[in-house]
């Protein structure tokens, strides 16, 4: 299946406005886990001047449930669910981190985001992991974390996916991917963005029909795309 991937960012022009979810709510830091929900969609990641290390973002899903839901009892082909992100830095540079096109990024140099591999079946115990180096938090303008059903029927409820963020301080942050919507291959999971007091994360939970270029248009990233395969 050909899915779009980024070829090169367009020349930076006037930057699109970052979606304004409203002031992030301060999470109860004494808890071990926070679930971002429609009622409580945002939480602060860092405070102004605060330095952290690598924040791990884990995508995990149930391979068995995916097989049963997509292909019936006799199916043998597992769904391929991918983790990625669009990013924009404060210098205006933009791009994508994803397995498609081998755009795995880097942690110690721009864009300070990396993907550790590609779980093609959901069978890996650790799922897929992406790392955002919050040591360079002042260089991020916005990061849109997404998941994509690369192969298999678009049935998020059957995938039973969950994304968990592990900041270097504070509680884990969890977003579940369980929408009954069946015509969308991409889910915009959460957006990390700069506020006047540090970095915050906001739950998006927005399901988009199409490919990464459609996700780009929905959030005004303004990049150039071409078709590609893994």
C-alpha positions, 0 to 999 in steps of 0.5 A: 500500500502506498502511503505518503511520506515527506520529501522535504519541508517547504521554505518556511513562510508565515507560521500557521497558528498553533491550535489553542486548546486553552490553558493546560490543567496541572496534573496531580503529580502524586499519581503514577498515571494520568489519562488524557480525556475529553474532560481533562485533555491537557497537562504540563510537561515542563515548567519554564527553565526546567530541564528534563531528559528523554521522554519515551512515547510507547505505542502498544496494541493487541496483535490477537485482537487485531487479527480477529477483528480484521480478518476473522478466526482464520486470518493470519495477517496481523495489522501493522500499526505505526507510531510517528510525529510531525514536528516544527522547531523554533527555527522554522524547520519542519519534518516527520519522524516515522518508519516509512522512508526510514525517517527515524530522526536523532536524539542528540541533534535536530530534530531531537526526536527519534523512533527506535524501530518498526513493529510490523505485527504488534507481537513485540512486547515493547511495542514501538517507542519514540523519544523526545529529548526534553533537554532541548525543550526550548527548541520545540514549537509543536510536535503532533504525535500520531498513529497510522494503520499502515496495513489491515482494515481501519478498525481502531476498536479492534486494534485496542491500542494505547499510547503512554508517555513517560516523562523523566519527572511526573506521572505517566500520561496515557491516551487510548486509541479505541474509536469505533470509527472505521474509515480513518487510517490515521489518528492524531493522538496528542500535541506537544507545544510551547506555552509561556510557562514551558511545554504542555501536552494536549489530547487530540483524539482526532481520526483522519481519513487519508494519509499523512498529507491529509494530517498535515493539511488538517493541522496546517503544517505546510510540507511537501509530500510524495508517495512511498513504501516501507 
